[in-house]
Amino acid sequence: MRSVGVRVGDYVYKALVERARAEGVSISEVVRRAVVAYLGFPAEKPLDVRVRELEDRVAELERKVSALKRTLCRVAPEEC
């Protein structure tokens, strides 16, 4: 990821600090989201949401593997 620097007035900086604090993210994250929105790109999901989605996918795969193991043990007990 590349870095971009910008100077802003005190009132903008204070607003960024307040917004970041309210959202529980860094100032960089607020600026990053603003730039992405300005450019019209789709918003990225927050990291915690992406992690939760991955955890859900892993849990689903684990359920499927368990079901397949149970089926295999019924069909071919010597494989268990």
Summary of the structure (lengths in Angstrom):
residues: 80
radius of gyration: 22.9
end to end distance: 47.0
largest distance: 72.8
contacts: 141
relative contact order: 0.06
helix: 74%
strand: 0%
